Amino acid sequence: MTNALMTIHCHISGRVQGVCFRMAAREQADLHGITGWVRNLPDGRVEVMASGNEGQLKEFKEWLKKGPDMARVLELDVREVDYEPFDSFTVR
């Protein structure tokens, strides 16, 4: 694993809206030192843009596969994109 900073763009589908997914994702991002944002999409998915190093993002992706207790993640789609610095991790 490297310390190089990277950004991932994720789409999470399943029972991921109305289950505090965005708030819990922000807590996890803060815990792992990740910056970026999370938002609900009109089609029922959650979208995440997250920046950090490889180790931080690996831990965050593991959490995204499960989400908070009330969530039921059916699919996690992750793409690495050009690095984008963010000041913090926000809920949109």
N, CA, C and O atoms as a CHARMM CRD file, in Angstrom:
* protein
*
  368
    1    1 MET  N      0.83900  -1.18900   0.00000 PROA 1      0.00000
    2    1 MET  CA     0.00000   0.00000   0.00000 PROA 1      0.00000
    3    1 MET  C      0.88000   1.24800   0.00000 PROA 1      0.00000
    4    1 MET  O      1.97100   1.28000   0.57100 PROA 1      0.00000
    5    2 THR  N      0.36500   2.24900  -0.65300 PROA 2      0.00000
    6    2 THR  CA     1.14000   3.47900  -0.76600 PROA 2      0.00000
    7    2 THR  C      0.46700   4.60100   0.00800 PROA 2      0.00000
    8    2 THR  O     -0.70000   4.50600   0.38900 PROA 2      0.00000
    9    3 ASN  N      1.22400   5.65800   0.23100 PROA 3      0.00000
   10    3 ASN  CA     0.66300   6.84500   0.86500 PROA 3      0.00000
   11    3 ASN  C      0.18500   7.84600  -0.16500 PROA 3      0.00000
   12    3 ASN  O     -0.27700   8.92900   0.19100 PROA 3      0.00000
   13    4 ALA  N      0.29000   7.49800  -1.44300 PROA 4      0.00000
   14    4 ALA  CA    -0.16000   8.40200  -2.49600 PROA 4      0.00000
   15    4 ALA  C     -1.64700   8.67400  -2.32400 PROA 4      0.00000
   16    4 ALA  O     -2.42800   7.76100  -2.05300 PROA 4      0.00000
   17    5 LEU  N     -2.03000   9.92400  -2.48300 PROA 5      0.00000
   18    5 LEU  CA    -3.43900  10.29100  -2.35000 PROA 5      0.00000
   19    5 LEU  C     -4.18900   9.93700  -3.61800 PROA 5      0.00000
   20    5 LEU  O     -3.68000  10.08800  -4.72900 PROA 5      0.00000
   21    6 MET  N     -5.40200   9.46500  -3.42800 PROA 6      0.00000
   22    6 MET  CA    -6.25100   9.08900  -4.55300 PROA 6      0.00000
   23    6 MET  C     -7.69700   9.40900  -4.23200 PROA 6      0.00000
   24    6 MET  O     -8.05100   9.66900  -3.08200 PROA 6      0.00000
   25    7 THR  N     -8.52800   9.38500  -5.26400 PROA 7      0.00000
   26    7 THR  CA    -9.96000   9.66500  -5.10200 PROA 7      0.00000
   27    7 THR  C    -10.74600   8.52400  -5.72900 PROA 7      0.00000
   28    7 THR  O    -10.41600   8.04600  -6.81400 PROA 7      0.00000
   29    8 ILE  N    -11.79000   8.09600  -5.02800 PROA 8      0.00000
   30    8 ILE  CA   -12.69900   7.08800  -5.57900 PROA 8      0.00000
   31    8 ILE  C    -14.09900   7.68900  -5.69000 PROA 8      0.00000
   32    8 ILE  O    -14.50700   8.53000  -4.88800 PROA 8      0.00000
   33    9 HSD  N    -14.81600   7.22800  -6.71100 PROA 9      0.00000
   34    9 HSD  CA   -16.20400   7.63800  -6.96500 PROA 9      0.00000
   35    9 HSD  C    -17.03100   6.37000  -6.83900 PROA 9      0.00000
   36    9 HSD  O    -16.79400   5.40100  -7.56000 PROA 9      0.00000
   37   10 CYS  N    -18.00200   6.36700  -5.92500 PROA 10     0.00000
   38   10 CYS  CA   -18.76900   5.16000  -5.61700 PROA 10     0.00000
   39   10 CYS  C    -20.26200   5.37900  -5.79800 PROA 10     0.00000
   40   10 CYS  O    -20.78900   6.46700  -5.56600 PROA 10     0.00000
   41   11 HSD  N    -20.92200   4.31500  -6.21700 PROA 11     0.00000
   42   11 HSD  CA   -22.38000   4.26400  -6.22000 PROA 11     0.00000
   43   11 HSD  C    -22.77400   3.03300  -5.41000 PROA 11     0.00000
   44   11 HSD  O    -22.28500   1.93100  -5.65700 PROA 11     0.00000
   45   12 ILE  N    -23.66000   3.23100  -4.44500 PROA 12     0.00000
   46   12 ILE  CA   -24.09500   2.15700  -3.57100 PROA 12     0.00000
   47   12 ILE  C    -25.58600   1.96000  -3.78500 PROA 12     0.00000
   48   12 ILE  O    -26.36300   2.91200  -3.72100 PROA 12     0.00000
   49   13 SER  N    -25.98100   0.71400  -4.04100 PROA 13     0.00000
   50   13 SER  CA   -27.40600   0.44300  -4.24600 PROA 13     0.00000
   51   13 SER  C    -27.88000  -0.59900  -3.23900 PROA 13     0.00000
   52   13 SER  O    -27.08700  -1.34300  -2.66200 PROA 13     0.00000
   53   14 GLY  N    -29.18600  -0.62900  -3.04800 PROA 14     0.00000
   54   14 GLY  CA   -29.82600  -1.49900  -2.06900 PROA 14     0.00000
   55   14 GLY  C    -30.72700  -0.64200  -1.19700 PROA 14     0.00000
   56   14 GLY  O    -31.26100   0.37200  -1.64600 PROA 14     0.00000
   57   15 ARG  N    -30.89300  -1.06300   0.06500 PROA 15     0.00000
   58   15 ARG  CA   -31.65700  -0.22600   1.00900 PROA 15     0.00000
   59   15 ARG  C    -30.65000   0.72500   1.65400 PROA 15     0.00000
   60   15 ARG  O    -30.10200   0.44400   2.72000 PROA 15     0.00000
   61   16 VAL  N    -30.41900   1.85600   0.98500 PROA 16     0.00000
   62   16 VAL  CA   -29.36100   2.77600   1.41200 PROA 16     0.00000
   63   16 VAL  C    -29.87000   4.19900   1.63700 PROA 16     0.00000
   64   16 VAL  O    -29.09700   5.07400   2.02700 PROA 16     0.00000
   65   17 GLN  N    -31.13800   4.43600   1.40100 PROA 17     0.00000
   66   17 GLN  CA   -31.71500   5.74200   1.70900 PROA 17     0.00000
   67   17 GLN  C    -32.73100   5.56100   2.83500 PROA 17     0.00000
   68   17 GLN  O    -33.42700   4.54700   2.89800 PROA 17     0.00000
   69   18 GLY  N    -32.80900   6.55200   3.72100 PROA 18     0.00000
   70   18 GLY  CA   -33.72400   6.46600   4.85700 PROA 18     0.00000
   71   18 GLY  C    -33.20100   5.59100   5.98000 PROA 18     0.00000
   72   18 GLY  O    -33.96000   5.20500   6.87000 PROA 18     0.00000
   73   19 VAL  N    -31.89900   5.27000   5.95000 PROA 19     0.00000
   74   19 VAL  CA   -31.30600   4.41200   6.97800 PROA 19     0.00000
   75   19 VAL  C    -30.06600   5.07100   7.59800 PROA 19     0.00000
   76   19 VAL  O    -29.20600   4.38800   8.15500 PROA 19     0.00000
   77   20 CYS  N    -29.98400   6.40200   7.49400 PROA 20     0.00000
   78   20 CYS  CA   -28.85700   7.18800   8.03700 PROA 20     0.00000
   79   20 CYS  C    -27.53000   6.85500   7.36900 PROA 20     0.00000
   80   20 CYS  O    -26.47300   7.00800   7.98100 PROA 20     0.00000
   81   21 PHE  N    -27.57600   6.40000   6.11500 PROA 21     0.00000
   82   21 PHE  CA   -26.34800   6.01500   5.41400 PROA 21     0.00000
   83   21 PHE  C    -25.39700   7.19600   5.27400 PROA 21     0.00000
   84   21 PHE  O    -24.19700   7.06000   5.51600 PROA 21     0.00000
   85   22 ARG  N    -25.92800   8.36100   4.88300 PROA 22     0.00000
   86   22 ARG  CA   -25.05400   9.51300   4.65100 PROA 22     0.00000
   87   22 ARG  C    -24.37800   9.98000   5.93300 PROA 22     0.00000
   88   22 ARG  O    -23.18400  10.27800   5.93400 PROA 22     0.00000
   89   23 MET  N    -25.13700  10.04300   7.02600 PROA 23     0.00000
   90   23 MET  CA   -24.55400  10.48600   8.29700 PROA 23     0.00000
   91   23 MET  C    -23.48800   9.49300   8.77500 PROA 23     0.00000
   92   23 MET  O    -22.42100   9.89400   9.24000 PROA 23     0.00000
   93   24 ALA  N    -23.78700   8.20600   8.65800 PROA 24     0.00000
   94   24 ALA  CA   -22.84100   7.17400   9.08200 PROA 24     0.00000
   95   24 ALA  C    -21.59600   7.19000   8.19100 PROA 24     0.00000
   96   24 ALA  O    -20.48400   6.96700   8.67000 PROA 24     0.00000
   97   25 ALA  N    -21.78600   7.45500   6.89500 PROA 25     0.00000
   98   25 ALA  CA   -20.63700   7.53100   5.98600 PROA 25     0.00000
   99   25 ALA  C    -19.73700   8.69700   6.37700 PROA 25     0.00000
  100   25 ALA  O    -18.51300   8.58200   6.32400 PROA 25     0.00000
  101   26 ARG  N    -20.33700   9.81300   6.76700 PROA 26     0.00000
  102   26 ARG  CA   -19.53700  10.95600   7.19500 PROA 26     0.00000
  103   26 ARG  C    -18.74700  10.61300   8.46000 PROA 26     0.00000
  104   26 ARG  O    -17.57700  10.97600   8.57900 PROA 26     0.00000
  105   27 GLU  N    -19.38200   9.91700   9.39800 PROA 27     0.00000
  106   27 GLU  CA   -18.68400   9.50000  10.62300 PROA 27     0.00000
  107   27 GLU  C    -17.50400   8.58800  10.29200 PROA 27     0.00000
  108   27 GLU  O    -16.41600   8.74400  10.84600 PROA 27     0.00000
  109   28 GLN  N    -17.72600   7.63500   9.38600 PROA 28     0.00000
  110   28 GLN  CA   -16.65300   6.71600   8.98900 PROA 28     0.00000
  111   28 GLN  C    -15.52400   7.45100   8.27800 PROA 28     0.00000
  112   28 GLN  O    -14.34800   7.17400   8.51200 PROA 28     0.00000
  113   29 ALA  N    -15.88700   8.38400   7.41500 PROA 29     0.00000
  114   29 ALA  CA   -14.87000   9.16300   6.69000 PROA 29     0.00000
  115   29 ALA  C    -14.03200   9.95600   7.68000 PROA 29     0.00000
  116   29 ALA  O    -12.80600   9.99200   7.57300 PROA 29     0.00000
  117   30 ASP  N    -14.68800  10.59200   8.64300 PROA 30     0.00000
  118   30 ASP  CA   -13.96600  11.36200   9.66400 PROA 30     0.00000
  119   30 ASP  C    -13.04200  10.44200  10.47100 PROA 30     0.00000
  120   30 ASP  O    -11.91000  10.81100  10.78300 PROA 30     0.00000
  121   31 LEU  N    -13.52800   9.26000  10.80100 PROA 31     0.00000
  122   31 LEU  CA   -12.75700   8.28200  11.56700 PROA 31     0.00000
  123   31 LEU  C    -11.49400   7.86400  10.81100 PROA 31     0.00000
  124   31 LEU  O    -10.44300   7.66000  11.41900 PROA 31     0.00000
  125   32 HSD  N    -11.59700   7.73800   9.49800 PROA 32     0.00000
  126   32 HSD  CA   -10.47400   7.26300   8.68300 PROA 32     0.00000
  127   32 HSD  C     -9.67100   8.38300   8.03400 PROA 32     0.00000
  128   32 HSD  O     -8.73800   8.11200   7.27700 PROA 32     0.00000
  129   33 GLY  N    -10.01800   9.64300   8.31800 PROA 33     0.00000
  130   33 GLY  CA    -9.26300  10.76200   7.76300 PROA 33     0.00000
  131   33 GLY  C     -9.50900  10.99300   6.28000 PROA 33     0.00000
  132   33 GLY  O     -8.63000  11.47400   5.56500 PROA 33     0.00000
  133   34 ILE  N    -10.70400  10.65100   5.82200 PROA 34     0.00000
  134   34 ILE  CA   -11.07400  10.77300   4.41000 PROA 34     0.00000
  135   34 ILE  C    -11.85500  12.05800   4.19000 PROA 34     0.00000
  136   34 ILE  O    -12.65900  12.45900   5.03300 PROA 34     0.00000
  137   35 THR  N    -11.61500  12.70100   3.05400 PROA 35     0.00000
  138   35 THR  CA   -12.37200  13.89100   2.67600 PROA 35     0.00000
  139   35 THR  C    -13.21000  13.57700   1.44300 PROA 35     0.00000
  140   35 THR  O    -12.95500  12.60300   0.73500 PROA 35     0.00000
  141   36 GLY  N    -14.22200  14.42200   1.19600 PROA 36     0.00000
  142   36 GLY  CA   -15.08400  14.22900   0.02900 PROA 36     0.00000
  143   36 GLY  C    -16.51800  14.57400   0.36500 PROA 36     0.00000
  144   36 GLY  O    -16.78500  15.51100   1.11800 PROA 36     0.00000
  145   37 TRP  N    -17.45300  13.79700  -0.20800 PROA 37     0.00000
  146   37 TRP  CA   -18.87500  14.05400   0.03200 PROA 37     0.00000
  147   37 TRP  C    -19.71100  12.80600  -0.22800 PROA 37     0.00000
  148   37 TRP  O    -19.25500  11.84100  -0.84200 PROA 37     0.00000
  149   38 VAL  N    -20.94700  12.85700   0.26000 PROA 38     0.00000
  150   38 VAL  CA   -21.91600  11.78600   0.05100 PROA 38     0.00000
  151   38 VAL  C    -23.26900  12.42700  -0.21200 PROA 38     0.00000
  152   38 VAL  O    -23.59200  13.46000   0.37400 PROA 38     0.00000
  153   39 ARG  N    -24.06200  11.82200  -1.09000 PROA 39     0.00000
  154   39 ARG  CA   -25.40800  12.34900  -1.36000 PROA 39     0.00000
  155   39 ARG  C    -26.32500  11.23100  -1.83700 PROA 39     0.00000
  156   39 ARG  O    -25.87900  10.21600  -2.37300 PROA 39     0.00000
  157   40 ASN  N    -27.63100  11.45100  -1.62500 PROA 40     0.00000
  158   40 ASN  CA   -28.65000  10.55800  -2.16300 PROA 40     0.00000
  159   40 ASN  C    -28.88800  10.91500  -3.61700 PROA 40     0.00000
  160   40 ASN  O    -28.80900  12.08000  -4.00400 PROA 40     0.00000
  161   41 LEU  N    -29.18100   9.89500  -4.42300 PROA 41     0.00000
  162   41 LEU  CA   -29.54000  10.10700  -5.82600 PROA 41     0.00000
  163   41 LEU  C    -31.03200   9.84000  -6.00900 PROA 41     0.00000
  164   41 LEU  O    -31.61900   9.06200  -5.25700 PROA 41     0.00000
  165   42 PRO  N    -31.64800  10.48200  -7.00700 PROA 42     0.00000
  166   42 PRO  CA   -33.09000  10.29800  -7.22700 PROA 42     0.00000
  167   42 PRO  C    -33.47800   8.84400  -7.51900 PROA 42     0.00000
  168   42 PRO  O    -34.62400   8.46000  -7.28400 PROA 42     0.00000
  169   43 ASP  N    -32.54300   8.02700  -8.02700 PROA 43     0.00000
  170   43 ASP  CA   -32.86900   6.63200  -8.36200 PROA 43     0.00000
  171   43 ASP  C    -32.76700   5.68100  -7.16500 PROA 43     0.00000
  172   43 ASP  O    -32.90400   4.46800  -7.32100 PROA 43     0.00000
  173   44 GLY  N    -32.52400   6.23900  -5.95800 PROA 44     0.00000
  174   44 GLY  CA   -32.49100   5.41400  -4.75900 PROA 44     0.00000
  175   44 GLY  C    -31.10000   4.98400  -4.32500 PROA 44     0.00000
  176   44 GLY  O    -30.93800   4.39500  -3.25600 PROA 44     0.00000
  177   45 ARG  N    -30.09300   5.27300  -5.14500 PROA 45     0.00000
  178   45 ARG  CA   -28.72100   4.94000  -4.77200 PROA 45     0.00000
  179   45 ARG  C    -28.10100   6.07300  -3.95500 PROA 45     0.00000
  180   45 ARG  O    -28.65600   7.16800  -3.86100 PROA 45     0.00000
  181   46 VAL  N    -26.94400   5.78500  -3.37000 PROA 46     0.00000
  182   46 VAL  CA   -26.13800   6.79100  -2.69100 PROA 46     0.00000
  183   46 VAL  C    -24.85100   6.93900  -3.49500 PROA 46     0.00000
  184   46 VAL  O    -24.27900   5.95200  -3.95700 PROA 46     0.00000
  185   47 GLU  N    -24.40600   8.17700  -3.65400 PROA 47     0.00000
  186   47 GLU  CA   -23.17700   8.47500  -4.38400 PROA 47     0.00000
  187   47 GLU  C    -22.14700   9.02300  -3.40700 PROA 47     0.00000
  188   47 GLU  O    -22.46800   9.85100  -2.55400 PROA 47     0.00000
  189   48 VAL  N    -20.90500   8.55700  -3.53700 PROA 48     0.00000
  190   48 VAL  CA   -19.82200   8.99100  -2.65500 PROA 48     0.00000
  191   48 VAL  C    -18.61200   9.36700  -3.49700 PROA 48     0.00000
  192   48 VAL  O    -18.25400   8.65900  -4.43800 PROA 48     0.00000
  193   49 MET  N    -17.99200  10.47600  -3.15500 PROA 49     0.00000
  194   49 MET  CA   -16.69500  10.86400  -3.70600 PROA 49     0.00000
  195   49 MET  C    -15.77600  10.95600  -2.49700 PROA 49     0.00000
  196   49 MET  O    -16.04100  11.73100  -1.57800 PROA 49     0.00000
  197   50 ALA  N    -14.70000  10.17700  -2.48600 PROA 50     0.00000
  198   50 ALA  CA   -13.83800  10.10800  -1.30200 PROA 50     0.00000
  199   50 ALA  C    -12.37200  10.16800  -1.68500 PROA 50     0.00000
  200   50 ALA  O    -11.93200   9.49300  -2.61600 PROA 50     0.00000
  201   51 SER  N    -11.61400  10.99100  -0.95200 PROA 51     0.00000
  202   51 SER  CA   -10.17800  11.13300  -1.18400 PROA 51     0.00000
  203   51 SER  C     -9.40200  10.77300   0.07500 PROA 51     0.00000
  204   51 SER  O     -9.79300  11.11700   1.19000 PROA 51     0.00000
  205   52 GLY  N     -8.29100  10.07100  -0.13400 PROA 52     0.00000
  206   52 GLY  CA    -7.41500   9.66900   0.96400 PROA 52     0.00000
  207   52 GLY  C     -6.30200   8.81900   0.39800 PROA 52     0.00000
  208   52 GLY  O     -6.13800   8.73300  -0.81900 PROA 52     0.00000
  209   53 ASN  N     -5.53000   8.18500   1.27600 PROA 53     0.00000
  210   53 ASN  CA    -4.50200   7.27800   0.75900 PROA 53     0.00000
  211   53 ASN  C     -5.10300   5.88400   0.59200 PROA 53     0.00000
  212   53 ASN  O     -6.24100   5.63800   0.99300 PROA 53     0.00000
  213   54 GLU  N     -4.34100   4.98600   0.00400 PROA 54     0.00000
  214   54 GLU  CA    -4.85700   3.65300  -0.33000 PROA 54     0.00000
  215   54 GLU  C     -5.39100   2.90700   0.88900 PROA 54     0.00000
  216   54 GLU  O     -6.44900   2.28000   0.82400 PROA 54     0.00000
  217   55 GLY  N     -4.65700   2.97500   2.00400 PROA 55     0.00000
  218   55 GLY  CA    -5.09200   2.28500   3.22200 PROA 55     0.00000
  219   55 GLY  C     -6.38300   2.83900   3.77900 PROA 55     0.00000
  220   55 GLY  O     -7.27700   2.08600   4.16600 PROA 55     0.00000
  221   56 GLN  N     -6.48300   4.16900   3.81900 PROA 56     0.00000
  222   56 GLN  CA    -7.70300   4.81000   4.31600 PROA 56     0.00000
  223   56 GLN  C     -8.90200   4.41500   3.46100 PROA 56     0.00000
  224   56 GLN  O     -9.96500   4.07600   3.98200 PROA 56     0.00000
  225   57 LEU  N     -8.71800   4.46400   2.14700 PROA 57     0.00000
  226   57 LEU  CA    -9.83300   4.17600   1.24000 PROA 57     0.00000
  227   57 LEU  C    -10.21100   2.70000   1.26700 PROA 57     0.00000
  228   57 LEU  O    -11.37900   2.35600   1.08600 PROA 57     0.00000
  229   58 LYS  N     -9.23200   1.82800   1.49300 PROA 58     0.00000
  230   58 LYS  CA    -9.54100   0.39000   1.58600 PROA 58     0.00000
  231   58 LYS  C    -10.48000   0.14500   2.76400 PROA 58     0.00000
  232   58 LYS  O    -11.48300  -0.55700   2.63100 PROA 58     0.00000
  233   59 GLU  N    -10.14900   0.73100   3.92300 PROA 59     0.00000
  234   59 GLU  CA   -11.00900   0.58300   5.10800 PROA 59     0.00000
  235   59 GLU  C    -12.39900   1.16500   4.85900 PROA 59     0.00000
  236   59 GLU  O    -13.40300   0.56600   5.24400 PROA 59     0.00000
  237   60 PHE  N    -12.45800   2.32700   4.21900 PROA 60     0.00000
  238   60 PHE  CA   -13.73200   2.98900   3.94200 PROA 60     0.00000
  239   60 PHE  C    -14.57900   2.14600   2.98900 PROA 60     0.00000
  240   60 PHE  O    -15.78600   2.01300   3.19000 PROA 60     0.00000
  241   61 LYS  N    -13.95900   1.57900   1.95900 PROA 61     0.00000
  242   61 LYS  CA   -14.70100   0.73100   1.00700 PROA 61     0.00000
  243   61 LYS  C    -15.26700  -0.50000   1.70700 PROA 61     0.00000
  244   61 LYS  O    -16.38500  -0.92200   1.41200 PROA 61     0.00000
  245   62 GLU  N    -14.49900  -1.07900   2.63300 PROA 62     0.00000
  246   62 GLU  CA   -15.01000  -2.22900   3.39500 PROA 62     0.00000
  247   62 GLU  C    -16.27100  -1.84000   4.15400 PROA 62     0.00000
  248   62 GLU  O    -17.23100  -2.60900   4.20800 PROA 62     0.00000
  249   63 TRP  N    -16.26700  -0.63700   4.74500 PROA 63     0.00000
  250   63 TRP  CA   -17.45600  -0.18300   5.45700 PROA 63     0.00000
  251   63 TRP  C    -18.61200   0.06200   4.48000 PROA 63     0.00000
  252   63 TRP  O    -19.75500  -0.29600   4.76700 PROA 63     0.00000
  253   64 LEU  N    -18.31600   0.67000   3.32900 PROA 64     0.00000
  254   64 LEU  CA   -19.36900   0.96300   2.34300 PROA 64     0.00000
  255   64 LEU  C    -20.06300  -0.30900   1.86600 PROA 64     0.00000
  256   64 LEU  O    -21.23800  -0.26000   1.50300 PROA 64     0.00000
  257   65 LYS  N    -19.37300  -1.43900   1.85900 PROA 65     0.00000
  258   65 LYS  CA   -19.97500  -2.71400   1.43300 PROA 65     0.00000
  259   65 LYS  C    -21.10100  -3.13500   2.36400 PROA 65     0.00000
  260   65 LYS  O    -22.00100  -3.87200   1.96200 PROA 65     0.00000
  261   66 LYS  N    -21.05200  -2.66400   3.62100 PROA 66     0.00000
  262   66 LYS  CA   -22.06800  -3.03600   4.61700 PROA 66     0.00000
  263   66 LYS  C    -22.98000  -1.86700   4.96000 PROA 66     0.00000
  264   66 LYS  O    -24.19900  -2.02000   5.04700 PROA 66     0.00000
  265   67 GLY  N    -22.37400  -0.69200   5.15500 PROA 67     0.00000
  266   67 GLY  CA   -23.14100   0.47600   5.56600 PROA 67     0.00000
  267   67 GLY  C    -23.55200   0.37700   7.01700 PROA 67     0.00000
  268   67 GLY  O    -23.08700  -0.50600   7.73700 PROA 67     0.00000
  269   68 PRO  N    -24.43400   1.28900   7.46200 PROA 68     0.00000
  270   68 PRO  CA   -24.91100   1.24900   8.84800 PROA 68     0.00000
  271   68 PRO  C    -25.83300   0.04100   9.06300 PROA 68     0.00000
  272   68 PRO  O    -26.23900  -0.62500   8.11000 PROA 68     0.00000
  273   69 ASP  N    -26.15100  -0.22300  10.32800 PROA 69     0.00000
  274   69 ASP  CA   -26.92800  -1.42000  10.68600 PROA 69     0.00000
  275   69 ASP  C    -28.23800  -1.57000   9.91500 PROA 69     0.00000
  276   69 ASP  O    -28.58800  -2.68000   9.51400 PROA 69     0.00000
  277   70 MET  N    -28.96200  -0.48100   9.70200 PROA 70     0.00000
  278   70 MET  CA   -30.27500  -0.56100   9.05000 PROA 70     0.00000
  279   70 MET  C    -30.17600  -0.72600   7.53000 PROA 70     0.00000
  280   70 MET  O    -31.16900  -1.06200   6.88400 PROA 70     0.00000
  281   71 ALA  N    -29.01400  -0.49900   6.96300 PROA 71     0.00000
  282   71 ALA  CA   -28.85700  -0.57200   5.50800 PROA 71     0.00000
  283   71 ALA  C    -28.72200  -2.02000   5.03700 PROA 71     0.00000
  284   71 ALA  O    -28.36200  -2.91500   5.80300 PROA 71     0.00000
  285   72 ARG  N    -29.02200  -2.21800   3.76100 PROA 72     0.00000
  286   72 ARG  CA   -28.76100  -3.49600   3.11200 PROA 72     0.00000
  287   72 ARG  C    -28.13300  -3.18700   1.76000 PROA 72     0.00000
  288   72 ARG  O    -28.83800  -2.90800   0.79000 PROA 72     0.00000
  289   73 VAL  N    -26.82100  -3.23900   1.70000 PROA 73     0.00000
  290   73 VAL  CA   -26.10200  -2.90700   0.46900 PROA 73     0.00000
  291   73 VAL  C    -26.15300  -4.11300  -0.45400 PROA 73     0.00000
  292   73 VAL  O    -25.74400  -5.21300  -0.08300 PROA 73     0.00000
  293   74 LEU  N    -26.66300  -3.89400  -1.66500 PROA 74     0.00000
  294   74 LEU  CA   -26.72100  -4.96100  -2.66200 PROA 74     0.00000
  295   74 LEU  C    -25.55300  -4.86200  -3.64000 PROA 74     0.00000
  296   74 LEU  O    -25.05600  -5.87600  -4.13000 PROA 74     0.00000
  297   75 GLU  N    -25.12000  -3.63700  -3.91900 PROA 75     0.00000
  298   75 GLU  CA   -24.02300  -3.45900  -4.87300 PROA 75     0.00000
  299   75 GLU  C    -23.22300  -2.21600  -4.53100 PROA 75     0.00000
  300   75 GLU  O    -23.77900  -1.16700  -4.20300 PROA 75     0.00000
  301   76 LEU  N    -21.90100  -2.35300  -4.61400 PROA 76     0.00000
  302   76 LEU  CA   -20.99000  -1.22500  -4.44600 PROA 76     0.00000
  303   76 LEU  C    -20.15500  -1.13200  -5.71100 PROA 76     0.00000
  304   76 LEU  O    -19.37100  -2.03200  -6.01400 PROA 76     0.00000
  305   77 ASP  N    -20.32400  -0.04800  -6.44200 PROA 77     0.00000
  306   77 ASP  CA   -19.56000   0.19200  -7.66600 PROA 77     0.00000
  307   77 ASP  C    -18.51700   1.26700  -7.34900 PROA 77     0.00000
  308   77 ASP  O    -18.87100   2.38200  -6.96700 PROA 77     0.00000
  309   78 VAL  N    -17.23700   0.93600  -7.50700 PROA 78     0.00000
  310   78 VAL  CA   -16.14700   1.85500  -7.16700 PROA 78     0.00000
  311   78 VAL  C    -15.26300   2.06900  -8.38800 PROA 78     0.00000
  312   78 VAL  O    -14.82000   1.11100  -9.02200 PROA 78     0.00000
  313   79 ARG  N    -15.01100   3.33400  -8.71100 PROA 79     0.00000
  314   79 ARG  CA   -14.07400   3.69400  -9.77400 PROA 79     0.00000
  315   79 ARG  C    -13.03700   4.64200  -9.20800 PROA 79     0.00000
  316   79 ARG  O    -13.37000   5.55300  -8.44900 PROA 79     0.00000
  317   80 GLU  N    -11.78000   4.43300  -9.57200 PROA 80     0.00000
  318   80 GLU  CA   -10.76200   5.40200  -9.20500 PROA 80     0.00000
  319   80 GLU  C    -10.80600   6.51900 -10.24300 PROA 80     0.00000
  320   80 GLU  O    -10.85200   6.25900 -11.44600 PROA 80     0.00000
  321   81 VAL  N    -10.79200   7.75600  -9.77100 PROA 81     0.00000
  322   81 VAL  CA   -10.83500   8.92500 -10.65600 PROA 81     0.00000
  323   81 VAL  C     -9.62600   9.80900 -10.35000 PROA 81     0.00000
  324   81 VAL  O     -8.87700   9.53200  -9.41200 PROA 81     0.00000
  325   82 ASP  N     -9.43600  10.85100 -11.12200 PROA 82     0.00000
  326   82 ASP  CA    -8.33600  11.77800 -10.87000 PROA 82     0.00000
  327   82 ASP  C     -8.44600  12.32200  -9.45200 PROA 82     0.00000
  328   82 ASP  O     -9.54000  12.63600  -8.98300 PROA 82     0.00000
  329   83 TYR  N     -7.31600  12.43000  -8.77600 PROA 83     0.00000
  330   83 TYR  CA    -7.30300  12.91500  -7.39700 PROA 83     0.00000
  331   83 TYR  C     -7.92200  14.30700  -7.31100 PROA 83     0.00000
  332   83 TYR  O     -7.62800  15.19900  -8.10700 PROA 83     0.00000
  333   84 GLU  N     -8.78700  14.45500  -6.31800 PROA 84     0.00000
  334   84 GLU  CA    -9.44300  15.74000  -6.07200 PROA 84     0.00000
  335   84 GLU  C     -9.35200  16.04200  -4.58200 PROA 84     0.00000
  336   84 GLU  O     -9.86900  15.27400  -3.77100 PROA 84     0.00000
  337   85 PRO  N     -8.70200  17.15200  -4.20100 PROA 85     0.00000
  338   85 PRO  CA    -8.62400  17.47700  -2.77500 PROA 85     0.00000
  339   85 PRO  C     -9.92700  18.11700  -2.28700 PROA 85     0.00000
  340   85 PRO  O    -10.52900  18.93300  -2.98400 PROA 85     0.00000
  341   86 PHE  N    -10.34500  17.74000  -1.09700 PROA 86     0.00000
  342   86 PHE  CA   -11.52600  18.31900  -0.45900 PROA 86     0.00000
  343   86 PHE  C    -11.09500  18.82200   0.92300 PROA 86     0.00000
  344   86 PHE  O    -10.13000  18.31100   1.49200 PROA 86     0.00000
  345   87 ASP  N    -11.80200  19.81700   1.46600 PROA 87     0.00000
  346   87 ASP  CA   -11.47400  20.36100   2.77500 PROA 87     0.00000
  347   87 ASP  C    -11.93300  19.44400   3.90800 PROA 87     0.00000
  348   87 ASP  O    -11.28500  19.35500   4.95100 PROA 87     0.00000
  349   88 SER  N    -13.03800  18.77700   3.69100 PROA 88     0.00000
  350   88 SER  CA   -13.63600  17.91900   4.73400 PROA 88     0.00000
  351   88 SER  C    -14.52300  16.89500   4.03400 PROA 88     0.00000
  352   88 SER  O    -14.50700  16.79100   2.80800 PROA 88     0.00000
  353   89 PHE  N    -15.29700  16.14100   4.81200 PROA 89     0.00000
  354   89 PHE  CA   -16.26200  15.20600   4.22800 PROA 89     0.00000
  355   89 PHE  C    -17.64700  15.72100   4.55500 PROA 89     0.00000
  356   89 PHE  O    -17.99800  15.85800   5.72700 PROA 89     0.00000
  357   90 THR  N    -18.43200  16.00700   3.54000 PROA 90     0.00000
  358   90 THR  CA   -19.73200  16.64600   3.74400 PROA 90     0.00000
  359   90 THR  C    -20.88500  15.78300   3.23900 PROA 90     0.00000
  360   90 THR  O    -20.72600  14.94600   2.35100 PROA 90     0.00000
  361   91 VAL  N    -22.03600  16.01700   3.83100 PROA 91     0.00000
  362   91 VAL  CA   -23.28700  15.40800   3.36900 PROA 91     0.00000
  363   91 VAL  C    -23.95300  16.43000   2.47000 PROA 91     0.00000
  364   91 VAL  O    -24.16900  17.57100   2.87700 PROA 91     0.00000
  365   92 ARG  N    -24.27900  16.03000   1.25100 PROA 92     0.00000
  366   92 ARG  CA   -24.93900  16.95100   0.31200 PROA 92     0.00000
  367   92 ARG  C    -26.40400  16.64000   0.20300 PROA 92     0.00000
  368   92 ARG  O    -27.12300  17.30900  -0.54000 PROA 92     0.00000
